[in-house]
């Protein structure tokens, strides 16, 4: 079964190209119609999403350090430097 779901963005009755800027404009156009409860829920969701992204970014940085030059097993320790 093929998924044929599509997203179309219309602003002022005109279909807009799918871009970051146009998505933000479309999202912002809905804000005046949301209730305070909606906005609070959205705020909580956004905070959770940002926290998750920050954790993933930190994990990626740790992984990058593990696999970047100089590799942990090739770093000379101070006592190794004295013997050379």
C-alpha positions as CSV (number, residue, x, y, z in Angstrom):
1,X,0.0,0.0,0.0
2,X,1.5,3.3,-1.1
3,X,1.3,6.4,1.1
4,X,0.0,9.3,-0.9
5,X,-0.2,11.8,1.9
6,X,0.8,15.3,0.8
7,X,1.2,18.7,2.5
8,X,0.2,21.8,0.8
9,X,0.7,25.3,2.2
10,X,-1.7,28.0,1.1
11,X,-1.3,31.6,2.2
12,X,-3.9,34.1,1.1
13,X,-5.4,31.6,-1.3
14,X,-2.1,30.9,-3.1
15,X,-0.2,27.6,-2.9
16,X,3.3,28.3,-1.5
17,X,6.4,26.4,-2.1
18,X,7.3,23.9,0.7
19,X,10.1,25.8,2.5
20,X,11.1,26.5,6.1
21,X,10.1,30.2,5.8
22,X,6.7,29.3,4.3
23,X,6.0,26.7,7.0
24,X,6.8,29.2,9.7
25,X,4.4,31.8,8.1
26,X,1.7,29.1,7.9
27,X,2.2,28.1,11.6
28,X,2.2,31.7,12.8
29,X,-1.0,32.4,11.0
30,X,-2.8,29.9,13.2
31,X,-1.7,31.4,16.6
32,X,-4.5,34.0,16.9
33,X,-7.1,31.2,16.7
34,X,-5.6,29.0,19.4
35,X,-6.8,29.1,23.0
36,X,-4.4,29.7,25.9
37,X,-4.7,26.0,26.8
38,X,-3.6,25.2,23.2
39,X,-0.7,27.6,23.5
40,X,0.4,26.1,26.8
41,X,0.3,22.6,25.4
42,X,2.3,23.7,22.4
43,X,4.8,25.4,24.6
44,X,5.2,22.2,26.7
45,X,5.7,20.2,23.5
46,X,8.2,22.6,22.1
47,X,10.2,22.6,25.4
48,X,10.2,18.8,25.4
49,X,11.3,18.7,21.8
50,X,14.1,21.2,22.4
51,X,15.3,19.2,25.5
52,X,15.4,16.0,23.5
53,X,17.3,17.7,20.6
54,X,19.8,19.1,23.1
55,X,20.4,15.6,24.6
56,X,20.8,14.1,21.2
57,X,23.2,16.8,20.2
58,X,25.3,16.2,23.3
59,X,25.4,12.4,22.6
60,X,26.4,13.1,19.0
61,X,29.3,15.4,20.2
62,X,30.5,12.6,22.6
63,X,30.4,10.1,19.7
64,X,32.3,12.4,17.5
65,X,35.0,12.9,20.1
66,X,35.3,9.1,20.4
67,X,35.8,8.6,16.7
68,X,37.8,11.8,15.9
69,X,41.6,12.3,15.7
70,X,43.4,11.9,18.0
71,X,41.7,8.6,18.8
72,X,41.6,8.0,22.6
73,X,44.0,5.0,22.3
74,X,46.6,7.1,20.5
75,X,46.7,10.1,22.9
76,X,50.1,10.0,24.6
77,X,49.9,10.1,28.4
78,X,52.4,12.4,30.3
79,X,54.5,9.4,31.4
80,X,54.7,8.2,27.8
81,X,56.0,11.6,26.8
82,X,58.8,11.5,29.4
83,X,60.0,8.1,28.1
84,X,60.3,9.3,24.5
